[in-house]
Amino acid sequence: MSDSLQTITLGGGCFWCTEAVFVDVKGVLDVESGYCNGHVVRPSYEQVCTGNTGHNEVVKLVFDPAQITVREILEIFFVVHDATTLNRQGNDRGTQYRSGIYYSDPAHETVAKDLIREINDSGVYSVPVVTEVLALANYSSAEDYHQDFFENNPGQGYCLAVAAPKVEKFRKTFARLVKG
């Protein structure tokens, strides 16, 4: 294992779905659901759900760059969520569901912006990517019941209808990056 673990924080809609995907990724050692880039210190889920705190529902990933690159993480991210809808993922609407990449390492900002430019230039989408790329600010972990939500509630309706298909899409598209 690398001596220099790295972190990146991603907002791809409901954190239950994003977490469900990334706990299954080889080289990702820890996934924590949380909130970031808002103006309230340590907001509650109920506060964030109002859309008035400025926070985004995110997952903070700790990964080993010797096993997976930040680019590979972002490639997965762009496949498992819709980066072209502003403040929305499926039926989840509001600024707390915006697409975002929040970095602590400036090198991650460069990788993210380069990848977004490549996606936009490729014409794969008929509209541009709206993912914000910002320095991580005002991060706090979500309440305990949100952590490992998909793993702990696999039969829950939202998990079956929304999270499970995203996990399956990841496993099919990135089979080489699925944990053994």
N, C-alpha and C positions, 0 to 999 in steps of 0.2 A: 504494500500500500504506500502511496505517496506521502511524504512528510508534509506536503503543502496542500491540504484540502482547500477547496474553494466553495463559495456560496453564490447563488443567484436566486432571485425571487421573481415569481411569475404570476401574473393575473390572467386567467383564461376563463372567466366566468365563475361559477360556483366552485369554491375550493374543494368540495367533496370529489368532484370529477377530476380535477387536475391532480389532486393528491393520489387518487386511485390509479392513475396512469403512472406517475413518477415513482411510487413505491415499488413498481415492477421493473424499473430500469436498472440495468447493470451499471455499476459505478456510482449510482446515487445511494448514499449511505444513510441519509436522514431526510425526511420530508415533514415539514411542520406547516399546518394551516394557520393563517394569521391575517392581519390587516396592515396596510401601509399607505403612505403618502397622503394622509389626511391631516386635518388640523386639530383633532381631539386626541388627547393623550389617553392611551389604553381604553379605547372605546369598547363597548359591549356589542355583541352580535345584533341585538335589537337596535342599537344606535346606528350601526353601519347599514342595516337594512332600510333605514329611512332615506338613505341617499344624501343626508345632510352633513355627514362628517368629512366628506371628501376622500374617505378611505376606499381601497380596493380590496376585495377578497383575494388572497394570494396564497401561494405555497412557497416556503423558503426551502431551497434544496441545498444540501451539503453533498458535494460530490468529489470523487477522486479523479483529477484530470489525467492520471496515468491509465484510467480505465474508460473514461468517456470525456469527450471534449465539450466545451460550452456550445460550440456550433452544433454538435449532435443533439444536445439537450434542446436547443432552440429549434432544430429541424423537427423533433418530436412535438414540441409545443405548437408549431405552426400546422402540423397535420391533425392534431387532436382537438383544435378549437377553431372557431371562425374569427380570423383576425381582420375581417373586413366590415364588421358591424360595430358601429359606435355605441358603447354603453349597453351592449346586449349580447347574450348567448342564448339562442333558442327562445324559450319563454321567460328567461330571467332577464329583466330589464332594469336599468339604473346604472349610475356611475360606478357603483360597487362591483359591477360585472364587466367593467371595461377590460380590454386586452392591454396588458402591460408587461414590460420587462424592466425590472428594477435591479440595478447593479451596485455593487460595492467596489468592484474592480473596474477601473476605466477601460481596460482591455476588453471587457465583456460588452461595454457600450459600442465599441468599434465593431466587434463581431455581429452584434445585434443589428446595427444600422446597415452594415454591409449585406447581411442576409435579407433584410427587408428590401433593400434596393434591388437585390437579385430577384426576389420574388416578384416585385412590382415590374421589373424589366422583362421578366419571363412571359408575362401575359397570362399566367395560369388563372388569375382572377380577372373578371371584367371591371372590377373596381379596386382602388388601391387599399393596401394594408393600412389600418388605422391604429395599430399597436403603438402605445406610447413607450418611449425608452427614456427612463429617468434614473437618477441616482436614488437609491433606497433611502427613504426618510420615514421617521416616526413609525417604525415597525413594532407590532406587538403580536404575541401569539393569540390565537383564538381559544375560546373556552375548551376545556378538556373533552367535552362530548363531541366536538367537531374533529378531533384528532382520530385518524384511522377510521373515519366514518364508514366508508365503503366496506372495509374489512369487517367491521363490527355489525354492519346492517345490510348484508348483501341482498336480503329479500325485501328491503324497503322500496316502495314504488319509484321514487326518484332515482335510486341506485340502479334498479332494473331498467328503467326507461332511458336514462341519460348517461349515467356513469359507466355501466357495463358495456354499452356499445363503443364508448371511447377507449376503454381498456382493450377491447377486442380489436379495434382499429389499430391501436398501437402495436399489439402483439403480431398482427398480420403484416403490417407495414415495416416494422423494425424487429423482425424475429431475431436478428443477430444481437440485439441490445436488450433482450428480455433476460432477467435474472434466471439462473439455472435452477 
